[in-house]
Amino acid sequence: MAKKILIVEDTHAEQQMISALLTHAGFTVAITDSAESAWKWLEENSIPNLILLDIVMPGESGLDLCRKIRDHEQWKDIPILFCSSKSEDFDRFWALRQGGNEYITKPYAPQKLIEAVAQHVV
């Protein structure tokens, strides 16, 4: 059975590119466009094997969502891979400090994204 990845990304083009890459690599994907819709998705579906999370989105940020997930008993162990255009060392440090397992900066090499997802999928 294919591993399920929840993509939380507000940009349609990024959603489509990430979805295509991961689907081609054999993963099943679900896409949400905000932290709020991701939270609702988590409440209504089975636990994904990994969450691919953008930081800058309208409404609640990816960092906020990460903290909420880490505080939730049922979801606290889901691997979270941040994928963001924020490229400063501080951004990476802060995202990992909030509970992320890995941080990839956009733009990224497609193979790097696939390898990072595969490494963290449980």
Phi and psi restraints in degrees (value plus and minus 20) as a CYANA .aco file:
   2 ALA   PHI     -86.8   -46.8
   2 ALA   PSI     123.5   163.5
   3 LYS   PHI     -95.8   -55.8
   3 LYS   PSI     119.3   159.3
   4 LYS   PHI    -117.5   -77.5
   4 LYS   PSI     109.9   149.9
   5 ILE   PHI    -134.4   -94.4
   5 ILE   PSI     107.1   147.1
   6 LEU   PHI    -113.9   -73.9
   6 LEU   PSI      98.1   138.1
   7 ILE   PHI    -117.2   -77.2
   7 ILE   PSI     103.9   143.9
   8 VAL   PHI    -136.8   -96.8
   8 VAL   PSI      79.1   119.1
   9 GLU   PHI    -170.7  -130.7
   9 GLU   PSI     110.5   150.5
  10 ASP   PHI    -108.3   -68.3
  10 ASP   PSI     -34.8     5.2
  11 THR   PHI    -112.6   -72.6
  11 THR   PSI     100.9   140.9
  12 HIS   PHI     -77.4   -37.4
  12 HIS   PSI     -65.0   -25.0
  13 ALA   PHI     -81.1   -41.1
  13 ALA   PSI     -62.0   -22.0
  14 GLU   PHI     -85.1   -45.1
  14 GLU   PSI     -61.4   -21.4
  15 GLN   PHI     -75.2   -35.2
  15 GLN   PSI     -69.5   -29.5
  16 GLN   PHI     -86.3   -46.3
  16 GLN   PSI     -61.0   -21.0
  17 MET   PHI     -86.5   -46.5
  17 MET   PSI     -68.0   -28.0
  18 ILE   PHI     -83.8   -43.8
  18 ILE   PSI     -63.0   -23.0
  19 SER   PHI     -79.5   -39.5
  19 SER   PSI     -66.3   -26.3
  20 ALA   PHI     -82.5   -42.5
  20 ALA   PSI     -64.8   -24.8
  21 LEU   PHI     -79.7   -39.7
  21 LEU   PSI     -68.3   -28.3
  22 LEU   PHI     -92.7   -52.7
  22 LEU   PSI     -56.4   -16.4
  23 THR   PHI     -84.2   -44.2
  23 THR   PSI     -63.7   -23.7
  24 HIS   PHI     -81.6   -41.6
  24 HIS   PSI     -51.2   -11.2
  25 ALA   PHI    -102.3   -62.3
  25 ALA   PSI     -20.8    19.2
  26 GLY   PHI      81.4   121.4
  26 GLY   PSI     -13.3    26.7
  27 PHE   PHI    -111.7   -71.7
  27 PHE   PSI     136.2   176.2
  28 THR   PHI    -116.3   -76.3
  28 THR   PSI     118.3   158.3
  29 VAL   PHI    -143.6  -103.6
  29 VAL   PSI     129.8   169.8
  30 ALA   PHI    -146.4  -106.4
  30 ALA   PSI     122.5   162.5
  31 ILE   PHI    -141.8  -101.8
  31 ILE   PSI     111.2   151.2
  32 THR   PHI    -147.2  -107.2
  32 THR   PSI     137.7   177.7
  33 ASP   PHI    -132.2   -92.2
  33 ASP   PSI      -9.9    30.1
  34 SER   PHI    -180.5  -140.5
  34 SER   PSI     143.8   183.8
  35 ALA   PHI     -82.2   -42.2
  35 ALA   PSI     -59.6   -19.6
  36 GLU   PHI     -84.8   -44.8
  36 GLU   PSI     -63.5   -23.5
  37 SER   PHI     -90.9   -50.9
  37 SER   PSI     -50.6   -10.6
  38 ALA   PHI     -85.4   -45.4
  38 ALA   PSI     -62.8   -22.8
  39 TRP   PHI     -80.0   -40.0
  39 TRP   PSI     -64.8   -24.8
  40 LYS   PHI     -82.8   -42.8
  40 LYS   PSI     -62.6   -22.6
  41 TRP   PHI     -79.9   -39.9
  41 TRP   PSI     -65.0   -25.0
  42 LEU   PHI     -80.1   -40.1
  42 LEU   PSI     -58.1   -18.1
  43 GLU   PHI     -88.2   -48.2
  43 GLU   PSI     -47.6    -7.6
  44 GLU   PHI    -124.7   -84.7
  44 GLU   PSI     -24.0    16.0
  45 ASN   PHI    -151.7  -111.7
  45 ASN   PSI     150.1   190.1
  46 SER   PHI     -90.5   -50.5
  46 SER   PSI     137.2   177.2
  47 ILE   PHI     -84.1   -44.1
  47 ILE   PSI     107.7   147.7
  48 PRO   PHI     -94.0   -54.0
  48 PRO   PSI     142.7   182.7
  49 ASN   PHI    -100.9   -60.9
  49 ASN   PSI     -38.0     2.0
  50 LEU   PHI    -184.9  -144.9
  50 LEU   PSI     129.5   169.5
  51 ILE   PHI    -135.2   -95.2
  51 ILE   PSI     104.5   144.5
  52 LEU   PHI    -119.7   -79.7
  52 LEU   PSI      97.0   137.0
  53 LEU   PHI    -146.7  -106.7
  53 LEU   PSI     104.9   144.9
  54 ASP   PHI     -99.1   -59.1
  54 ASP   PSI     140.0   180.0
  55 ILE   PHI    -116.2   -76.2
  55 ILE   PSI     -72.9   -32.9
  56 VAL   PHI    -110.1   -70.1
  56 VAL   PSI      90.9   130.9
  57 MET   PHI    -163.6  -123.6
  57 MET   PSI     138.3   178.3
  58 PRO   PHI     -82.0   -42.0
  58 PRO   PSI     126.8   166.8
  59 GLY   PHI      57.2    97.2
  59 GLY   PSI    -157.1  -117.1
  60 GLU   PHI     -87.9   -47.9
  60 GLU   PSI     120.4   160.4
  61 SER   PHI    -101.3   -61.3
  61 SER   PSI     145.2   185.2
  62 GLY   PHI     -82.5   -42.5
  62 GLY   PSI     -52.1   -12.1
  63 LEU   PHI     -84.4   -44.4
  63 LEU   PSI     -62.2   -22.2
  64 ASP   PHI     -81.3   -41.3
  64 ASP   PSI     -65.8   -25.8
  65 LEU   PHI     -82.1   -42.1
  65 LEU   PSI     -62.6   -22.6
  66 CYS   PHI     -77.4   -37.4
  66 CYS   PSI     -66.8   -26.8
  67 ARG   PHI     -81.1   -41.1
  67 ARG   PSI     -62.3   -22.3
  68 LYS   PHI     -83.4   -43.4
  68 LYS   PSI     -61.6   -21.6
  69 ILE   PHI     -84.2   -44.2
  69 ILE   PSI     -63.3   -23.3
  70 ARG   PHI     -85.8   -45.8
  70 ARG   PSI     -44.9    -4.9
  71 ASP   PHI    -106.0   -66.0
  71 ASP   PSI     -27.5    12.5
  72 HIS   PHI    -114.2   -74.2
  72 HIS   PSI     102.0   142.0
  73 GLU   PHI     -75.0   -35.0
  73 GLU   PSI     -63.6   -23.6
  74 GLN   PHI     -93.8   -53.8
  74 GLN   PSI     -46.8    -6.8
  75 TRP   PHI    -131.3   -91.3
  75 TRP   PSI     -22.6    17.4
  76 LYS   PHI     -81.2   -41.2
  76 LYS   PSI     -41.1    -1.1
  77 ASP   PHI    -120.8   -80.8
  77 ASP   PSI     -16.1    23.9
  78 ILE   PHI     -86.2   -46.2
  78 ILE   PSI     106.5   146.5
  79 PRO   PHI     -82.5   -42.5
  79 PRO   PSI     117.1   157.1
  80 ILE   PHI    -141.3  -101.3
  80 ILE   PSI     102.6   142.6
  81 LEU   PHI    -131.9   -91.9
  81 LEU   PSI      93.5   133.5
  82 PHE   PHI     -98.1   -58.1
  82 PHE   PSI     118.4   158.4
  83 CYS   PHI    -154.6  -114.6
  83 CYS   PSI      84.1   124.1
  84 SER   PHI    -160.7  -120.7
  84 SER   PSI     135.3   175.3
  85 SER   PHI    -101.4   -61.4
  85 SER   PSI     -30.1     9.9
  86 LYS   PHI     -91.7   -51.7
  86 LYS   PSI      97.9   137.9
  87 SER   PHI    -135.2   -95.2
  87 SER   PSI     -15.8    24.2
  88 GLU   PHI     -95.8   -55.8
  88 GLU   PSI     132.2   172.2
  89 ASP   PHI     -76.5   -36.5
  89 ASP   PSI     -56.2   -16.2
  90 PHE   PHI     -82.9   -42.9
  90 PHE   PSI     -58.6   -18.6
  91 ASP   PHI     -81.0   -41.0
  91 ASP   PSI     -67.0   -27.0
  92 ARG   PHI     -81.3   -41.3
  92 ARG   PSI     -68.8   -28.8
  93 PHE   PHI     -77.0   -37.0
  93 PHE   PSI     -67.8   -27.8
  94 TRP   PHI     -87.8   -47.8
  94 TRP   PSI     -59.4   -19.4
  95 ALA   PHI     -83.9   -43.9
  95 ALA   PSI     -63.2   -23.2
  96 LEU   PHI     -88.7   -48.7
  96 LEU   PSI     -54.8   -14.8
  97 ARG   PHI     -85.2   -45.2
  97 ARG   PSI     -50.5   -10.5
  98 GLN   PHI     -96.5   -56.5
  98 GLN   PSI     -30.6     9.4
  99 GLY   PHI     104.0   144.0
  99 GLY   PSI     -16.6    23.4
 100 GLY   PHI     -88.3   -48.3
 100 GLY   PSI     129.8   169.8
 101 ASN   PHI    -111.5   -71.5
 101 ASN   PSI     -47.1    -7.1
 102 GLU   PHI    -176.8  -136.8
 102 GLU   PSI     140.7   180.7
 103 TYR   PHI    -156.9  -116.9
 103 TYR   PSI     101.8   141.8
 104 ILE   PHI    -137.9   -97.9
 104 ILE   PSI     115.5   155.5
 105 THR   PHI    -116.1   -76.1
 105 THR   PSI     114.6   154.6
 106 LYS   PHI    -101.4   -61.4
 106 LYS   PSI     122.8   162.8
 107 PRO   PHI     -94.4   -54.4
 107 PRO   PSI     132.8   172.8
 108 TYR   PHI    -149.4  -109.4
 108 TYR   PSI     139.8   179.8
 109 ALA   PHI     -96.1   -56.1
 109 ALA   PSI     110.3   150.3
 110 PRO   PHI     -71.3   -31.3
 110 PRO   PSI     -62.2   -22.2
 111 GLN   PHI     -84.2   -44.2
 111 GLN   PSI     -53.4   -13.4
 112 LYS   PHI     -84.0   -44.0
 112 LYS   PSI     -61.6   -21.6
 113 LEU   PHI     -83.7   -43.7
 113 LEU   PSI     -67.4   -27.4
 114 ILE   PHI     -80.3   -40.3
 114 ILE   PSI     -65.0   -25.0
 115 GLU   PHI     -83.7   -43.7
 115 GLU   PSI     -60.5   -20.5
 116 ALA   PHI     -85.7   -45.7
 116 ALA   PSI     -62.1   -22.1
 117 VAL   PHI     -82.3   -42.3
 117 VAL   PSI     -69.4   -29.4
 118 ALA   PHI     -79.8   -39.8
 118 ALA   PSI     -56.3   -16.3
 119 GLN   PHI     -84.8   -44.8
 119 GLN   PSI     -53.8   -13.8
 120 HIS   PHI    -121.9   -81.9
 120 HIS   PSI     -29.8    10.2
 121 VAL   PHI     -88.9   -48.9
 121 VAL   PSI     112.6   152.6
